[in-house]
Amino acid sequence: MDDPLIVVALLLVAATATTAVAVRDPARQALVLAVLGTVLAVLFTVLQAPDVALSQLAVGSALTPLLIMLSVRKVRRPQRKKETER
């Protein structure tokens, strides 16, 4: 790990992953997860694995956070109806 770019990318991954674990709100957690996917894609690019980086960018930065956001929206919707009935 003599390359400073790799060290910086690894530090960014560690900081973003720690933030994803520390955030409690699922909607915000999905957004942080999207940032984590992007940072991981950058790390894979720095490590000269562009195919893995493209896969991570598609799945980790776009698809997974989108599915989490849709799930959170679906789960929260019935709760709002119950609150308005009271």
Backbone hydrogen bonds in HBPLUS format (Angstrom, degrees):
<---DONOR---> <-ACCEPTOR-->    atom                        ^
c    i                          cat <-CA-CA->   ^        H-A-AA   ^      H-
h    n   atom  resd res      DA  || num        DHA   H-A  angle D-A-AA Bond
n    s   type  num  typ     dist DA aas  dist angle  dist       angle   num
A0006-ILE N   A0003-ASP O   3.20 MM   3  5.53 127.8  2.48 105.3 116.9     1
A0007-VAL N   A0003-ASP O   3.32 MM   4  6.71 158.0  2.38 148.3 154.3     2
A0008-VAL N   A0004-PRO O   2.96 MM   4  6.17 159.4  2.00 147.8 152.8     3
A0009-ALA N   A0005-LEU O   2.99 MM   4  6.16 159.6  2.03 143.2 149.1     4
A0010-LEU N   A0006-ILE O   2.87 MM   4  6.08 157.5  1.92 150.3 156.5     5
A0011-LEU N   A0007-VAL O   2.94 MM   4  6.15 154.3  2.00 146.9 153.9     6
A0012-LEU N   A0008-VAL O   2.94 MM   4  6.20 153.5  2.01 148.1 155.4     7
A0013-VAL N   A0009-ALA O   2.96 MM   4  6.22 154.0  2.02 146.1 153.2     8
A0014-ALA N   A0010-LEU O   2.94 MM   4  6.17 161.5  1.97 148.5 153.3     9
A0015-ALA N   A0011-LEU O   2.92 MM   4  6.11 159.7  1.96 147.6 153.1    10
A0016-THR N   A0012-LEU O   2.91 MM   4  6.00 162.8  1.94 148.6 153.6    11
A0017-ALA N   A0013-VAL O   2.88 MM   4  5.94 160.6  1.92 150.0 155.8    12
A0018-THR N   A0014-ALA O   3.01 MM   4  6.08 155.4  2.07 141.7 148.5    13
A0019-THR N   A0015-ALA O   3.01 MM   4  6.20 152.2  2.09 141.7 149.4    14
A0020-ALA N   A0016-THR O   2.91 MM   4  6.17 152.0  1.99 145.9 153.5    15
A0021-VAL N   A0017-ALA O   3.10 MM   4  6.36 147.0  2.21 143.4 151.3    16
A0022-ALA N   A0018-THR O   2.98 MM   4  6.15 148.9  2.08 143.7 152.7    17
A0023-VAL N   A0019-THR O   3.03 MM   4  6.11 144.4  2.16 152.2 158.2    18
A0029-GLN N   A0025-ASP O   2.84 MM   4  5.99 150.4  1.92 152.6 162.6    19
A0030-ALA N   A0026-PRO O   2.99 MM   4  6.15 144.6  2.12 140.4 147.8    20
A0031-LEU N   A0027-ALA O   3.30 MM   4  6.66 151.0  2.39 140.3 147.3    21
A0032-VAL N   A0028-ARG O   2.96 MM   4  6.27 158.0  2.01 150.8 156.7    22
A0033-LEU N   A0029-GLN O   2.85 MM   4  6.02 146.2  1.96 140.9 151.0    23
A0034-ALA N   A0030-ALA O   2.99 MM   4  6.29 140.9  2.15 139.6 149.3    24
A0035-VAL N   A0031-LEU O   3.12 MM   4  6.51 152.1  2.20 143.6 150.6    25
A0036-LEU N   A0032-VAL O   2.84 MM   4  6.14 153.1  1.91 146.3 154.6    26
A0037-GLY N   A0033-LEU O   2.93 MM   4  6.17 152.6  2.01 143.2 149.9    27
A0038-THR N   A0034-ALA O   3.08 MM   4  6.37 150.9  2.17 142.6 150.0    28
A0039-VAL N   A0035-VAL O   2.90 MM   4  6.20 160.0  1.94 153.0 158.5    29
A0040-LEU N   A0036-LEU O   2.87 MM   4  6.07 155.7  1.93 149.9 156.7    30
A0041-ALA N   A0037-GLY O   2.96 MM   4  6.16 148.0  2.07 139.1 147.9    31
A0042-VAL N   A0038-THR O   2.98 MM   4  6.33 149.4  2.07 145.0 153.3    32
A0043-LEU N   A0039-VAL O   2.93 MM   4  6.25 154.0  2.00 144.9 152.3    33
A0044-PHE N   A0040-LEU O   2.88 MM   4  6.18 159.6  1.92 151.8 156.5    34
A0045-THR N   A0041-ALA O   2.97 MM   4  6.17 146.6  2.08 140.4 149.7    35
A0046-VAL N   A0042-VAL O   2.91 MM   4  6.20 155.9  1.97 150.6 156.9    36
A0047-LEU N   A0043-LEU O   2.92 MM   4  6.18 146.1  2.04 144.9 154.8    37
A0049-ALA N   A0044-PHE O   2.85 MM   5  5.27 153.6  1.92 154.1 157.7    38
A0048-GLN N   A0045-THR O   3.03 MM   3  5.01 156.1  2.09 106.4 109.8    39
A0053-ALA N   A0049-ALA O   3.01 MM   4  6.24 154.3  2.08 150.3 158.6    40
A0054-LEU N   A0050-PRO O   2.94 MM   4  6.12 155.3  2.00 145.6 150.5    41
A0055-SER N   A0051-ASP O   3.12 MM   4  6.36 157.7  2.18 142.9 149.0    42
A0056-GLN N   A0052-VAL O   2.86 MM   4  6.06 160.5  1.90 150.3 156.0    43
A0057-LEU N   A0053-ALA O   2.86 MM   4  6.02 152.1  1.94 144.7 152.8    44
A0058-ALA N   A0054-LEU O   3.01 MM   4  6.22 157.2  2.06 145.7 150.9    45
A0059-VAL N   A0055-SER O   2.90 MM   4  6.04 175.8  1.90 157.9 159.3    46
A0060-GLY N   A0056-GLN O   2.72 MM   4  4.95 127.9  1.99 123.6 140.0    47
A0063-LEU N   A0058-ALA O   3.15 MM   5  6.44 165.7  2.17 151.2 155.6    48
A0064-THR N   A0059-VAL O   2.96 MM   5  5.93 175.5  1.96 165.5 165.1    49
A0066-LEU N   A0062-ALA O   3.19 MM   4  6.12 149.3  2.29 140.0 149.0    50
A0067-LEU N   A0063-LEU O   2.95 MM   4  6.21 159.5  1.99 155.5 160.5    51
A0068-ILE N   A0064-THR O   3.00 MM   4  6.23 156.0  2.06 151.8 158.6    52
A0069-MET N   A0065-PRO O   2.89 MM   4  6.08 161.5  1.93 148.1 152.9    53
A0070-LEU N   A0066-LEU O   2.97 MM   4  6.19 159.8  2.01 150.1 155.5    54
A0071-SER N   A0067-LEU O   2.97 MM   4  6.11 152.4  2.04 141.9 149.6    55
A0072-VAL N   A0068-ILE O   2.87 MM   4  6.11 160.4  1.90 153.5 158.7    56
A0073-ARG N   A0069-MET O   2.95 MM   4  6.10 158.2  1.99 146.1 152.3    57
A0074-LYS N   A0070-LEU O   2.97 MM   4  6.14 155.7  2.03 143.3 149.7    58
A0075-VAL N   A0071-SER O   2.95 MM   4  6.14 154.8  2.01 149.1 155.7    59
A0076-ARG N   A0072-VAL O   2.93 MM   4  6.03 158.4  1.98 149.8 155.6    60
A0077-ARG N   A0073-ARG O   3.14 MM   4  6.11 141.1  2.30 143.3 151.4    61
A0080-ARG N   A0076-ARG O   3.38 MM   4  6.69 147.7  2.50 150.8 158.2    62
A0082-LYS N   A0078-PRO O   3.22 MM   4  6.50 155.4  2.28 147.4 153.2    63
A0083-GLU N   A0079-GLN O   3.12 MM   4  6.36 150.4  2.21 144.1 152.0    64
A0084-THR N   A0080-ARG O   3.13 MM   4  6.36 149.8  2.22 145.7 152.5    65
A0085-GLU N   A0081-LYS O   3.23 MM   4  6.41 136.5  2.43 140.1 150.6    66
